[in-house]
């Protein structure tokens, strides 16, 4: 879902997204007048319109193979289009590919591309996909999401520097035919092909300018419903309807103005004042102190989401490198109290790494109890003994988060839990989003908050990032040979029930060593103006602007 580095990834993320800058919308009054005057009654042809929203920060990267967070992701998924896309129920449907065939052994996919063009008029061809996927896998390009391509035959070896691009199982047989060979049957592969890392790249554009993705203009060539019309860094992004898009007649919006607003409270004020039309991740988030008011007037939408809010732990640090200390931190959090008194979004306490919205993981797996103070104290005592520490106050933890009122409130609640229940010393530290991501990536932290939105609706997306310490989304330094073995076995297991059991066994190993402390499973909170139609996040937190209409 989508790295909430996520996060969701929630930068990933989800309900409590993260931040930067001031807001200013693009476009002039004549454009707005023209857009507002179009007929919105046709169901067959786009009706025109202008949508105003905000995100919490400058997107860290608008390169499909380099982006890892949801802020970048919402821009990319509306400007680029993969072989498939996800419908409102997060199920894969035809997009750049009009059809496909799957071999009997479920390992070879033959995609037939539709007649489509890039925004510069070039035809979209099968070679654009082959080029893009191999670009992401090329170890020289340092794509942190390259591992999402690993189901493809030869992809892992090439990305690890042990194979060649020619060995990767993706081949453009002609301009309209792409043949993909997998290592093993992958039941969610058609969901993967909707993900941003699987988007095509225009080879001529990419090789003509290394900085093609850093600004709006003629170099930012897209194949999706929208183009990047304007990018005022740390201020505003303007998306424009792509007239070259193959399904342009179904795109209702002419313009999407995306401001950048650091403060959740400011975003709420803008929504109430009619300055923005939608508020909810990934388009900023509903401020904690506004939730009760939106609930009271029945305007708050609450939907389950396949995503998790957790604290990552640096297992290479002297203190958080101790498994018992990590266990103590995990057990000494009052998750339900946090939800009832701080987040208030009907989230569910996270007692595992995989959200209960994911098929097969709906029930509590019994790994640990919420707010288990006695268990936490016992684990702390064991960890202190192993570290040669006698006074709990000498266990010093720095809790990091990216700048956000919501993340700050959550961190303060957890800080109080840990100091009160364990007697340890807990400091707080916040950084701007892009700086924060780099700190986690470099293991320059002890405990750091992160969200993870599922990239696809399968447990593997929540477990795969910890398969090795070298995984670009890991950020903890933790790895376990048996854990990786179980994940690898799950990829070759054709029986769904047996595969599910392997994934649960893997989760149990990770939870026993706590490279992360799960806090809660997200819900998606949003409010939308009455004149905005068909705008809603799916279970993975995706919002497709292609279907959105503004009727005023």
Helices and strands as residue ranges (DSSP letters): G 14-16, H 29-36, E 50-55, H 70-79, E 84-86, E 92-94, E 97-102, E 108-113, H 126-137, G 139-141, G 146-149, H 155-159, G 165-167, E 170-174, E 177-181, H 189-192, G 196-198, H 203-208, E 226-232, E 236-241, G 248-250, E 255-260, H 264-272, E 278-279, G 288-290, H 291-296, E 301-313, H 323-331, H 335-338, I 339-343, E 348-349, H 373-387, G 392-394, E 396-402, H 405-422, E 425-431, H 433-441, E 447-453, H 460-463, G 464-466, H 481-492, H 496-513, E 516-528, E 532-533, G 545-547, E 549-550
